[in-house]
């Protein structure tokens, strides 16, 4: 029985991560064009300054893996071009990634079914450690690119 629980824990998370990532890449991009309640900027984020100044996200976000290219999706490690189409696609993909990681985090209660209380804490720690940094990085990137898009629109309007 213990081996079965360990197997479910050790294989369960990667299988869920890959399955949710794969499914999220099959959702049409139009679904992610606009922010939802979940992805909308919050006033406490201070247009990304909380992430940059308090969490020093620019110093560690490059360490996070980008799983989308492994599954045939859009790479978000580096912006390939500053043209408006590429920025718009990048914004869509940050929403897609954020929502996928929220779904991955939402799978935590599944692991509560077969784990004892102490292991539930371990599972919760893993779920937060594996998903929260990715969610924060996607939110930060989107806030930065929204700011760039707004400034480009203002420049265009002034011309």
ZIQUI-V363311 format. One record per pair of residues at least 6 apart in sequence whose ideal C-beta (glycine too) atoms are under 6 Angstrom apart, sorted by the first residue. I is the first residue (numbers start at 1). GAP is how many residues later the second one is. D is the distance in whole Angstrom. If there is no record, write none. Layout:
# ZIQUI-V363311
I&GAP&D, I&GAP&D
This chain:
# ZIQUI-V363311
5&109&6, 16&91&5, 17&87&6, 20&80&5, 20&83&5, 20&84&5, 21&46&5, 21&50&5, 21&79&6, 22&49&5, 24&72&6, 24&76&4, 25&46&6, 25&48&4, 29&63&5, 32&60&5, 32&63&4, 32&64&5, 39&56&5, 39&59&6, 47&96&6, 48&92&5, 48&95&4, 48&96&6, 51&6&4, 51&89&4, 57&83&5, 61&76&4, 64&69&6, 64&70&6, 64&73&6, 66&9&6, 66&10&5, 66&11&5, 68&6&6, 69&6&5, 74&19&4, 76&17&6, 87&58&6, 87&62&6, 90&55&6, 91&51&6, 91&54&6, 94&44&5, 94&47&5, 94&48&4, 97&41&5, 98&37&6, 98&40&4, 101&30&4, 101&33&5, 101&34&5, 104&27&5, 105&22&5, 105&26&4, 108&19&4, 111&12&4, 112&8&5
